[in-house]
């Protein structure tokens, strides 16, 4: 993994952008959490978000998706939520609607 940037997401959660792997990764309590994307033609297809069951309910998935949205906005990209969690996140956060790919 070649991290290109890191940013604090929540206290104790550091998110790394693995550009080669096309994913955002956080290691929490020694376990890997991720939000994976596929980039093509100015659209980031957010294809998978995964947090181990033991870590659920701690806001980790939301932090990963929020980080992905911030990245897409900064890069001038649109987002296509293939992952059900990302689609749900975008419905719950109207400020992300302008990122939706047509």
C-alpha positions as CSV (number, residue, x, y, z in Angstrom):
1,X,0.0,0.0,0.0
2,X,1.3,3.4,-0.9
3,X,-0.5,6.0,1.2
4,X,-0.8,9.4,-0.4
5,X,-2.6,11.2,2.4
6,X,-3.8,10.7,5.9
7,X,-6.4,12.6,7.8
8,X,-8.0,12.2,11.2
9,X,-11.6,11.0,10.9
10,X,-12.6,10.5,14.5
11,X,-10.5,10.4,17.6
12,X,-8.3,7.4,17.2
13,X,-9.2,6.7,13.6
14,X,-6.6,7.6,10.9
15,X,-7.7,7.1,7.3
16,X,-5.1,6.4,4.6
17,X,-5.8,6.8,0.9
18,X,-4.3,3.9,-0.9
19,X,-4.3,5.2,-4.5
20,X,-2.8,2.1,-6.0
21,X,-5.5,-0.1,-4.4
22,X,-8.2,2.5,-5.1
23,X,-9.4,2.5,-1.5
24,X,-9.5,4.4,1.8
25,X,-8.3,2.3,4.7
26,X,-8.4,2.6,8.5
27,X,-6.8,0.2,11.0
28,X,-8.8,0.1,14.2
29,X,-7.8,-2.2,17.1
30,X,-5.5,-3.9,14.7
31,X,-8.3,-4.7,12.1
32,X,-8.6,-3.3,8.6
33,X,-11.6,-1.3,7.5
34,X,-12.1,0.0,4.0
35,X,-14.1,1.9,1.4
36,X,-13.1,0.8,-2.1
37,X,-13.7,2.7,-5.3
38,X,-13.1,2.4,-9.0
39,X,-12.2,5.5,-10.9
40,X,-13.1,6.1,-14.6
41,X,-14.0,9.1,-16.7
42,X,-14.2,11.5,-13.7
43,X,-16.6,9.2,-11.7
44,X,-15.6,7.4,-8.5
45,X,-17.7,4.3,-8.2
46,X,-17.8,3.5,-4.5
47,X,-18.1,-0.3,-4.7
48,X,-17.5,-1.6,-1.3
49,X,-17.4,-0.6,2.4
50,X,-16.3,-3.1,5.0
51,X,-15.9,-2.9,8.8
52,X,-15.4,-6.0,10.8
53,X,-18.5,-6.9,12.8
54,X,-16.6,-6.4,16.1
55,X,-16.1,-2.8,15.2
56,X,-19.6,-1.9,13.9
57,X,-21.5,0.9,15.4
58,X,-18.4,3.1,16.1
59,X,-18.8,5.4,13.1
60,X,-15.9,3.9,11.2
61,X,-17.8,3.2,7.9
62,X,-19.3,6.7,8.0
63,X,-15.9,8.2,8.5
64,X,-14.5,6.3,5.6
65,X,-17.3,7.3,3.3
66,X,-17.1,10.9,4.4
67,X,-13.4,10.9,3.7
68,X,-14.1,9.5,0.2
69,X,-16.7,12.2,-0.5
70,X,-14.3,14.9,0.6
71,X,-11.7,13.5,-1.7
72,X,-14.1,13.3,-4.6
73,X,-15.2,16.9,-4.1
74,X,-11.6,18.1,-3.8
75,X,-10.7,16.3,-7.0
76,X,-13.8,17.5,-8.9
77,X,-15.1,14.0,-9.3
78,X,-18.7,12.7,-9.4
79,X,-19.7,9.7,-7.3
80,X,-21.7,6.6,-8.2
81,X,-22.7,4.7,-5.0
82,X,-22.6,1.0,-6.0
83,X,-22.2,-0.1,-2.4
84,X,-25.5,-0.1,-0.5
85,X,-24.0,1.5,2.6
86,X,-22.7,4.4,0.5
87,X,-26.1,4.9,-1.2
88,X,-27.7,5.0,2.3
89,X,-25.1,7.4,3.5
90,X,-25.7,9.8,0.6
91,X,-29.5,9.7,1.2
92,X,-28.9,10.6,4.9
93,X,-26.5,13.4,4.0
94,X,-28.1,15.8,1.5
95,X,-24.9,17.8,1.3
96,X,-23.5,15.0,-0.8
97,X,-26.2,15.0,-3.5
98,X,-24.3,17.4,-5.8
99,X,-21.7,14.7,-6.1
100,X,-24.0,12.1,-7.6
101,X,-23.1,11.0,-11.1
102,X,-25.9,11.4,-13.6
